[in-house]
């Protein structure tokens, strides 16, 4: 990095630090605890506090909901170095993400890679401004890990498609305004061909959803049904029958997102100290002390690896099959963390009553089991890693 560039980055850091200090409300400087702590956007947005609304609006106006996107797409056009500074300065004050959106983390990259310029200008700014809540329509009852076996059809009717079928595990579909969906546009094509990538308005006639109740007690997942749904041809992203390439590209971003270790209101060591206590300046339980220390070391190494991969991606290197590594390792780490929390919490974590925060820890522990299923099972990720990263033989 040249001296002039370093000076510019240093100046940006100073300006960013001052702006964040002046504009980030104190209540937005703590980790999220549940669904309500996120702002998801949408046609009829719901803010749970005035500070949440204020923080979102200020970051939106700066283009910092999607800092690296071009300004014409609703972003700020930050350089890689500037974006890294922004993340670091937000982390220092524990500033929350102002907008959590599948549009940002999944659909956005797909549009940037495969959408027409007209589609980018139509959809990206509204994603950046939080004007649409998007959900994902990939998995089906008969096509989960074998995603290419999907059967939801889109029949060509001239200026529109007619979509029929069912999707499952569509997270927050009962809240979403639109869905990005894989559909089969050629039933005679081979398995991975004949699939297209379509955008569908959830308010369209013939679209319905039904929540799926989970063992954790909450229900982010839904079944989504399409019954003769008319979808305009201009909602097709990329080329008809070549949607599998978009699907694979989007999955790399989804898997990296799922694999990122979830932030909590307490670190694992803080939770352990609170649950077990300190003895002679160290955690009282030697077994849990060792396991907690190992997890924290693994977390630090994983975060550094993720940061390096993000830098490579911003430099033009696609995430590719490495996303399977991130997804597998990150989700397994999350499961390990909650297993440790259950262990250190002891008897209290076996109770789901109100006096025990309504059983938040055991409920979250149950929820982590879905991490190794959603976005492609851990077994599928290990197969991908063995074949495409390690180069091991198929048999």
N, C-alpha and C positions, 0 to 999 in steps of 0.2 A: 504494500500500500504506500503510495507516494505521500510526501509530507503534506502537500496541499489537500489531498483526499482525507488524510488523518485529521487535519485541522477542521475540514468540513464536517466530518463525523463527530468530532469533539463538540463542535458548535451545535450540531443537531442534538447531541445527547443533553447538553445544557438546556437547550430550548424545550426539549421533550420533558425533561425532569421538572422544569418550572411549570410547564403547561399541565402536566398530570397532577402536580401538587395543588395547583389552583382549581382544577376542574373535576377531579375524581372525588365524589362524596365519600366520607368516612365509612358509611355503611356498605359501600361497594369495594372496600379494601379487606375483604375476608373471603375465604374459600366458600364455594357453593355447598349447600348441605342437601338440597333436594331439587326436584323438578321446578318448583316455584322460584328458585333463586336464579334460574336462567330466563333470559328474554328471548323468545323464539320468533318474534315478528308475526306477520300475517295481515290479512285484509282487515280484520277487526282485532288489533293487537290488545293484549292485556298486560298492563304493568302492575306488579304487585306492590310497588312502593313508588313514591314520587322520585326518590333518589335513583331508582332503576331507570325510570323514564328520562331523567335529566342526564344520567351518564350515557345512555344509549344515544340520545339526541346530540350531545356534544361530540361523541366519537364518530357518529354518522356524518356530522357536518365537517369533520376533519378528514373524512375518507378513511378513517382508521378501523372501520369494521372489516375492511378488506384492504389493508395498507399497501399491498404489492400490486393490486390491480391498477390498470391505467385509470386516469381521471375520468375519461369518457365512459368508463364502465362502473363508475361510482367509487373508485378507490382513491389512493393518494399518490400512486406511482412511486413509492419509496424504493430505493435501491436495496440490495441484499444487506449491505452494512447498516443502513438506516433501519430496516425492518428488525434486524437483530438487536439494535440499540433499543428500539421501542419495546420489544419483548422483555429485554433485561430490565428496563426502567419500570415497566408495569409489574414485573415479578418482584421488584424490590419493595414496592408498596402494597403488594398482594392484590393488585387491581383485578377485578373480575373481567372476563370477556363480555363486552357490551351486547353482543348478539351471537347466540348459538344457533346454527342453521345448517341443515343438510344441504341447503342451496349453496352455502359457502364452501363446505368441506367436500362435497361430492359432485353435485350438479355443476357448480361453477367451473371446476377444472375440466369437466367433460365438455362444457360449452366452449371454453377457451381453446380446447384441443380439436374439437370437431364441428362446432357450430358455425353457421355463416355469420358474416359481419352484421347482417340485419338481426339475426337471432341474438347475438351478443349484446347489441345495443338495446334490444327489447327486454331481455331477461336479466342480464348482469346488474344493471343499475337498480332494478327493483329488489334483487337479492341483497345488494349492498345496503339499501335503505330499509331492509327488513319489511318490505311490503307484501311478501308472499311467504307462506309457511309450506315448505316442500317435504314430501315423504317419498320413500323409495319403493318401487314395485318390482322386485326381483323374484324372490322365492315363491314357490307354489307348493300345494300339498304333495304333489308328485315330483317336484323338482326343487330340492333344497341344496344339498351338497352337489348334486348333479344338475346344476343350474341350466345347462344347455338342453335339458329335457323338458323345458317349459312348454306349455300348451296353450296359454292365453293367446287368442288369435286376433288379428286385425285384418279384416277383409277390405280390399280396395274397392271403393264405390265412386271412383272418379275424382271428385274434389275433396273426398274425406274417406276415413277408414271407419269401419264398424267393429268395435272391440267387444269380445266376449271371453269370459274366463274368471279365474280367481287367483288372488295373491294372498300370501300369508306372512306373518311376522312383519307387517308394514308398520313400523314404529310411528306412533302418534298420528296415524291416518285419520283418526276421528277428530283431530284438530286441524289437519292440513288443508290448505287451499288447492294445491296441485300435487301431482305425482309424476315422477319420471319413471318410465315403465318399459320393461322388455316385453315385446310381443312377437308372435310368430306371424310373419307376412308371407311365408312360402312353406306350405305344409309338405311339399314334395322335395324340398331341399334336404341335404344331409344335416346331421344334428346341429353342428355349430354354425351353419349358414341358415339363411331364411329367417333370421332374427333381426328385428329393427328396434330402434330406441325412440320412444314416443313420449311426448309431454301431454298430460291429460288433466283437465280441470276437474277437481273433485265435486264441483257443483253441477257437473253435466248430468243430464237425465240418464238414469240407469246405473249410476255409481252408488254403492252403499258400503258401509263398514260395520264391523262388529268386534268390540274389544275381546281380547283373550286374557283371562285372569291367570296370574302366575302364583307360584307358591310363596313368593316374597310379599304378596298382598297387593302390590300395585300392578297396573296393566298398561305398559307403554305399547304393547303389541296389539295388532288388530288383524282380522281377516278383511280383505277388500274384494268386492264383487263387481264385475262389469257385465251388464246385461244390455246388449245392443247399444253401446255407447258410441255416439258419433264424435269423431276427432278430426279436425281440419288437417289437411295434408301439410300445411306449413308448420305443424307441430312435430314433424319428423326431424330428428337431429341426425346429421350425416346422411349416408346413402342407404336407401331401402335394402334390406336383406344383409346389411353389413354391420348391424348393431352389436355383434359379438365383440368387435374390436373396441367399441366404446365401453361395453360392459366390463371388459378386462381392465381397461384403463381406469375406469371409475372404481373398480374393486381395489386397486392398489391404494387409492386414497382412502377408501372406507376402512381397509384393513389397518392402515397406518393410524387412522383416527381411533379405531377401537383398541388398537394395541398400545396407545399412549396411556401410561399409568394414570389413573383417575386421581385428581387432586381432592384432598379432604380438609376438613376444618382443623384436624390435628394430625401431626406426623405420626408414624408408627411408633417411634421411640417415646413421643409425648404420651401416646395412648398407653403404652406399656408402663411408663412411670406412674401414671394416674391409676392404673389397675393393680399393679404389683407393689409399687413403692421402691424406695431407695434404701440400700444397706451398705455401709462403708463406701459411700459415694458411687456405687454402681447398682444396676438393676438387681433386685433382691433374688430373683429366680435365675440361676446360672444357665439353665437350659434355654429358657426364653431369651436370655441376654445374648447368647451366641446366635440363636436363630434370627433375632431382631437385627443384630449387627450385620449378619450376612445379607439379610434382605436390603438393608440400607446401602450396603456396598454395591449390591446388584442393581439397585435403583439408580445410583449415581452413574454406574457404567452404562446402563441402558439409556439414560437421558443424554449422556455425552454422545453415544452412538446415534441416537435420533437427531441430535443437533447437527452432527456431521452429515448425516444423510439429507437433512433439510437444506444445508448449505450446497450440497452437491446437486440437489433437485433445482434449487434456484439458479444454479450455474448452467442448467440445461440437461443434466443427467436425469432421465426418468427413473422413478422408484422401482419399476419392474418387479421381479419376483422377490426382491428384498422386503417388500411389504408383507409377504407371508412370514418372514422371520420376525418382523416387528409385531405382527398380529399375534403370532404364537407366543413369543416370549413375554409380550406385554400382558396378554390375558392370563397366562399361567402365573405371572408375578402378582397380578391382582388377586387371583384365587389364593395364592400363598399368603398374601397380606391379611386377608380376611380370616384365613385359617389360624394365623398367629393371633389376630385380635380375639377370635373366639376362645383360643387357648388362654391368653393372658386375662381375659375378662372373667373366666371361670363360670361359676353357677349363674351369675347375673345375666350372662349371654344366652342362657337357655330359656329365658322368660320373655314373653312378648307383651306383657302388660303395660299399661300407661305409666306406671311408676318407674319403668325401665325404658323411657323414651319410646314406648310402644314397640319395643323390640327392634330398634333400628339396625343394630349391628347384626343380629341373626338374620333379619330380613335381607340386608345388603349381602350377607354371606351367601344366602340362597340365590340372590340375583347374579352373583359372579359366575355361577355355573353356566348361565346363558352366554357369558362372554366367549367361552370356548366353542360355542355353536354358531352364534350370529356372525355374519360376514364370512362364513366358511369354517367348518369345524377344525379343531386342532389337528385331527388326523389328516384332513385334506391338506392343511398347511405343511405338515411334515412330509407328505408325499411330494408336494411342490418343491420344498427345500431339498429333499434328497435327489430329485431328478434334475432340477434346473439350477440349483446353487452348488450342490456337492457333486453333481454329475454321476451319481450312482446308477447302476444298471436297473432297468425296470423289473427284472426278475433275478 
